[in-house]
Amino acid sequence: MTIDADVRGGEPRVRAVRGATVVAADERELLCDAVCELLGEMMRGNSIGTGDIISVSFTVTTDLRSEFPARCARRLEGWDEIPMICAAEVDVPGSLPMCIRVLMHIYSSLSRGDIRHVYLREARQLRPDWSAPPG
């Protein structure tokens, strides 16, 4: 039996949504614009309201130090009460630079297979299997 087989009549369950993007430079406004764009796409693509969000974890590559992604997210309406945390990504040689990654835990009636993960810009190369447009 799979976990999704236990969905009882479309009741909301805890789900995770992944996302990533990159910025051209370590500048506060570029980082904040990219974070807000990514979170907006994750929410739109999965019909998520702020009340559905349990928590959000951000990681950034070590070359991004101009701002905390969580502080950027608080610019969005309703995000000031969402628990968020930021951390440095593992600094693996040859990894994608200037990258912001997100793991959002939500309540959703979507099955795990119907969750739309969002990878923007050069971050699409991280998960090409999840980067294709829906449909």
C-alpha positions in Angstrom: 0.0 0.0 0.0 1.3 3.5 -0.9 0.9 6.5 1.3 -1.4 8.1 -1.3 -3.7 5.1 -1.1 -4.6 6.3 2.4 -6.1 9.6 1.3 -9.6 9.6 2.7 -12.1 11.4 0.4 -9.7 14.1 -0.5 -8.9 15.1 3.1 -6.0 17.5 3.3 -2.7 15.7 4.1 0.8 17.0 4.8 2.7 17.3 1.6 6.1 18.8 0.6 6.7 21.1 -2.4 10.2 21.7 -3.7 11.5 24.6 -5.6 14.7 26.3 -6.6 15.9 29.3 -8.6 19.1 31.3 -9.2 20.1 34.9 -9.1 22.6 36.7 -11.3 24.4 38.4 -8.4 24.4 38.5 -4.6 22.3 41.6 -4.4 19.5 42.0 -1.8 16.8 43.1 -4.3 17.7 40.4 -6.8 17.5 37.7 -4.1 14.3 39.0 -2.7 12.7 39.3 -6.1 13.7 35.7 -6.9 12.4 34.3 -3.6 9.1 36.0 -4.0 8.7 34.9 -7.6 9.6 31.3 -6.7 7.2 31.2 -3.7 4.4 32.7 -5.8 4.9 30.1 -8.5 4.9 27.3 -6.0 1.7 28.6 -4.4 -0.1 29.2 -7.8 1.0 25.8 -9.2 -0.4 23.9 -6.3 -3.4 26.1 -5.2 -1.7 26.9 -1.9 -3.0 29.6 0.4 -0.9 31.0 3.2 -3.2 29.1 5.7 -2.1 25.9 4.0 1.6 26.4 4.7 3.0 24.6 7.7 6.6 25.7 7.4 9.3 26.7 4.9 13.0 25.8 4.8 15.4 27.7 2.6 19.0 26.9 1.7 21.3 29.1 -0.3 24.7 28.4 -1.8 27.6 29.9 0.2 28.0 32.7 -2.4 24.7 34.3 -1.4 25.0 36.4 1.8 23.1 39.7 1.0 19.8 38.7 2.7 18.0 35.9 4.5 15.4 34.4 2.1 12.9 34.2 5.0 13.1 37.9 5.4 12.4 38.3 1.7 9.4 36.0 2.0 7.9 38.2 4.8 7.3 40.8 2.1 4.5 38.6 0.8 1.0 39.1 2.3 0.3 36.7 5.1 3.8 35.3 5.4 4.7 37.1 8.7 3.3 34.2 10.8 4.7 31.3 8.8 7.6 29.5 10.5 10.7 29.7 8.3 14.4 28.9 8.6 17.4 29.5 6.4 20.6 27.4 6.1 23.7 27.2 3.9 23.6 24.6 1.2 26.4 21.9 1.2 29.3 23.5 -0.7 29.9 20.7 -3.2 32.6 21.5 -5.8 31.0 22.1 -9.2 27.5 22.7 -7.9 25.1 25.3 -9.3 26.2 28.7 -7.9 23.9 31.5 -6.8 21.1 29.0 -6.0 18.2 29.4 -3.6 16.4 26.1 -2.7 13.0 25.8 -0.9 11.2 23.0 0.9 7.6 24.0 1.7 5.5 21.8 3.9 1.7 22.2 3.3 -1.7 20.8 3.9 -3.1 19.7 0.6 -5.8 17.4 -0.9 -3.4 16.8 -3.9 -1.8 13.4 -4.1 2.0 13.3 -3.9 2.1 12.7 -7.6 0.0 15.7 -8.4 2.2 18.2 -6.5 4.0 20.6 -8.9 7.5 21.3 -7.9 8.9 24.5 -9.3 12.4 25.0 -10.7 13.1 28.3 -12.4 15.9 29.6 -14.6 19.2 27.6 -14.5 17.9 25.7 -11.5 15.8 23.6 -13.9 19.0 21.5 -14.4 18.8 20.3 -10.8 15.6 18.3 -11.4 14.8 18.2 -15.2 12.1 15.5 -14.4 10.3 18.1 -12.3 11.0 21.1 -14.5 8.7 20.4 -17.4 5.6 22.6 -17.7 2.4 20.9 -16.4 0.2 19.1 -18.8 
